[in-house]
Amino acid sequence: MNLGDAKAPYCKRERHFIICRGKGTGRGKTGGRGGKGQSARSGYSRHDYFEGGTMPLVRRLPKRGFSNFQWARKVAEVNLRDLNRFAANETVNPEKLVQAGVVRHGFDWVKILGVGAIDRPLTVAAHRFSSEALDKILKAGGKVEWLAPQPKPDAEAAKPEAPAKTAAQKKVERKARQQARHAQHAAAKAEAKPGKAAKVKGDGKPKGDAKPKGEGKPKGEAKPKGGDKK
C-alpha cells in the first residue's frame, strides 16, 4: 500500500458558511448584521416594542382601571341540556364532566346554567347553580350538592320595597318635622339660664354735691411773666 492510496474516512459534516470574507461570498462586508452600531455587536438584544429610542406606543397609551384577570377564579359553565347524556339517578360531579368531555381541565369551579331542559333525575354536584337550573333539577326529581359554601342572599334584595309616598304624605311629614324642631327650640330656650338683670340708668354709688368750678386746692401766687430780675 502506498501513501497515495490512503484516504480519509467518510464523515457527513457540512461546512460552516463563511461570512465577512468579501462581497463575493454573499455575506461579505457586514456579514448579514446590517450597518455598524449596537445592533451589529454580539450580545445585543431589544424588546419587541422598541421603536429606535422614541417613546414606544405601549408607554404612550394611558392605563386606566383595574383588571383581576390573572387572579380571577376560572369557572367552567355547563348548560343543563348537556346533562342528559348521563343515566338516570347518576351522580354528576366535575370529574365525570371532564371524562365525558363536557368541560376541559384548568378550571377552579363548575357552574350549572339553566339553558335547555333535563328529563331525568340526577344528583348534580357543582360549586354554583343558577336559580333556573336549581328549579329545573329539583322539578325533575333530582338532587343538588354544593361543593362550595352557598352564597349569602343579598340583604338589600331581601328587604321588601316600601310603597312610594304621595306628595300629600310628604308634605304632612315635612310639616310635622318642622313643628318638632320649633318645639325643641322653644324648650331649649326656656331651659336656658336667665341672664344678669340690666342696670337701671342712675343706679349705683350716690354722687356727692358738685364742687364749684373754682374750689379746690389753693394755687400759689402767680409768678411774674418775666421772672425776678436782679
C-alpha positions in Angstrom: 0.0 0.0 0.0 1.4 3.3 -1.0 0.9 6.6 0.9 -1.1 7.9 -2.0 -3.7 5.2 -1.6 -4.6 6.3 2.0 -8.0 8.2 2.1 -9.8 9.9 4.9 -12.9 8.0 6.2 -16.3 9.3 5.1 -17.9 11.7 7.6 -21.1 13.6 6.9 -20.2 17.1 8.1 -21.5 20.2 6.5 -19.1 23.1 6.1 -20.0 26.2 8.0 -20.9 29.1 5.8 -18.1 31.6 5.9 -19.0 35.2 6.3 -17.2 38.6 6.3 -14.7 37.4 3.6 -15.5 39.8 0.8 -18.6 40.6 -1.3 -18.2 37.5 -3.5 -19.2 35.1 -0.6 -22.8 36.5 -0.5 -22.3 37.7 3.1 -19.2 39.8 2.9 -18.5 43.2 4.5 -21.0 43.3 7.4 -21.8 39.6 7.5 -25.6 39.9 7.5 -25.7 42.2 10.5 -26.6 45.3 8.6 -24.8 48.6 9.3 -22.4 49.3 12.1 -23.6 50.2 15.6 -25.1 48.5 18.7 -27.2 46.0 16.6 -24.1 44.7 14.9 -22.4 43.8 18.2 -22.5 40.4 19.9 -24.9 40.1 22.9 -27.3 42.8 21.5 -31.0 42.3 22.4 -34.0 44.6 22.4 -37.7 44.4 23.3 -40.4 43.7 20.7 -41.9 47.2 21.3 -38.6 49.0 20.8 -39.0 51.9 18.4 -35.5 53.2 18.0 -35.3 55.2 21.2 -38.5 57.2 20.9 -41.3 56.7 23.5 -43.0 53.4 22.4 -46.7 53.1 21.8 -47.2 50.8 24.7 -46.0 53.5 27.1 -47.7 56.4 25.3 -51.2 54.9 25.7 -52.9 55.7 29.1 -53.6 52.9 31.6 -56.9 53.2 33.4 -58.9 50.9 35.6 -58.1 47.6 37.1 -58.4 44.0 35.8 -58.1 41.0 38.0 -57.9 38.6 35.1 -54.8 36.8 36.3 -56.2 36.3 39.8 -59.8 35.7 38.9 -61.4 32.3 39.6 -61.8 30.3 36.5 -65.4 29.0 36.3 -66.4 26.3 33.8 -70.1 26.8 32.7 -72.2 23.8 32.0 -75.7 24.0 30.4 -78.5 21.9 31.8 -79.1 20.3 28.4 -75.6 18.7 28.4 -76.5 16.6 31.5 -79.0 14.5 29.5 -76.1 12.2 28.3 -75.8 10.8 31.8 -78.0 7.9 33.0 -80.9 8.5 35.4 -80.2 8.6 39.1 -76.5 9.0 38.4 -74.3 11.4 40.4 -72.7 14.0 38.2 -69.6 15.8 39.5 -66.7 17.8 37.9 -64.6 14.6 37.4 -67.3 12.9 35.4 -67.9 16.1 33.4 -64.3 16.1 32.4 -64.4 12.4 31.5 -67.5 12.9 29.3 -65.8 15.8 27.5 -68.4 18.4 28.7 -65.7 20.6 30.2 -61.9 20.8 29.9 -59.2 20.8 32.5 -57.9 24.0 34.0 -61.0 25.3 35.9 -61.5 26.1 39.6 -65.3 25.9 39.9 -68.2 24.5 37.9 -71.4 26.4 37.5 -74.6 24.8 36.2 -76.7 27.1 34.0 -80.4 26.7 33.2 -80.1 26.6 29.4 -82.2 23.7 28.0 -84.2 21.1 29.8 -83.5 18.0 31.8 -85.7 14.9 31.5 -84.3 12.6 34.1 -83.5 12.7 37.8 -79.8 13.4 38.6 -77.7 14.2 41.6 -75.6 17.1 40.4 -72.6 18.2 42.4 -71.2 21.6 41.5 -69.9 24.8 43.1 -72.6 27.1 41.8 -76.1 26.8 40.3 -78.2 29.4 38.6 -81.7 29.8 40.1 -83.3 28.5 36.9 -81.1 25.4 36.8 -81.8 24.8 40.5 -85.5 24.8 39.9 -85.4 22.5 36.9 -83.2 19.9 38.6 -85.5 19.7 41.6 -88.6 19.6 39.5 -87.2 16.6 37.5 -86.8 14.7 40.8 -83.1 15.2 41.1 -80.8 16.5 43.9 -78.2 19.2 44.3 -74.9 19.0 46.1 -73.0 22.2 46.8 -69.2 21.8 46.6 -68.6 25.3 47.9 -70.4 27.4 50.6 -73.8 28.7 49.3 -73.8 32.4 48.5 -75.5 34.6 51.1 -78.7 36.3 50.0 -78.4 39.9 49.1 -79.5 42.0 52.1 -80.8 44.8 50.0 -82.8 42.5 47.8 -84.3 40.7 50.8 -85.8 43.9 52.1 -89.4 44.5 51.0 -89.7 47.6 48.9 -91.5 50.4 50.7 -94.5 51.8 48.8 -93.9 55.2 47.2 -95.1 58.1 49.2 -97.5 60.6 47.7 -97.0 64.3 47.6 -99.6 64.9 50.3 -97.9 62.4 52.7 -94.5 64.0 52.1 -96.0 67.4 52.9 -97.6 66.2 56.1 -94.3 64.6 57.3 -92.3 67.7 56.4 -94.7 69.9 58.5 -94.5 67.5 61.4 -90.7 67.7 61.3 -90.8 71.5 61.3 -93.2 71.6 64.3 -91.0 69.2 66.2 -87.9 71.4 65.5 -89.8 74.5 66.7 -91.0 72.8 69.9 -87.5 71.6 70.6 -86.1 75.1 70.1 -88.6 76.6 72.4 -87.9 74.1 75.1 -84.2 74.7 74.9 -84.8 78.4 75.1 -87.0 78.1 78.2 -84.4 75.9 80.0 -81.6 78.4 79.3 -80.3 80.3 82.4 -81.7 83.8 82.7 -79.1 86.5 82.1 -78.0 89.2 84.6 -80.5 92.0 85.1 -79.7 95.1 83.3 -78.6 98.0 85.4 -81.0 101.0 85.6 -79.5 104.2 84.5 -78.7 106.3 87.5 -78.4 103.4 90.0 -75.1 102.9 91.7 -73.0 104.8 94.2 -74.5 108.2 95.2 -72.7 111.1 93.8 -71.6 113.9 96.1 -72.5 117.5 95.6 -70.8 119.0 92.7 -67.9 121.2 93.7 -67.9 124.8 92.4 -65.7 125.2 89.5 -63.2 127.5 91.3 -62.9 125.5 94.5 -60.0 123.2 95.1 -56.5 123.3 96.3 -55.2 126.9 96.7 -52.8 127.7 94.0 -49.6 129.5 94.7 -49.1 133.1 93.7 -48.6 133.5 90.1 -45.0 134.5 89.2 -44.5 137.5 87.1 -44.2 136.6 83.4 -40.6 137.6 83.0 -39.4 136.2 86.4 -37.5 138.1 89.1 -34.9 140.3 87.6 -31.8 141.1 89.7 
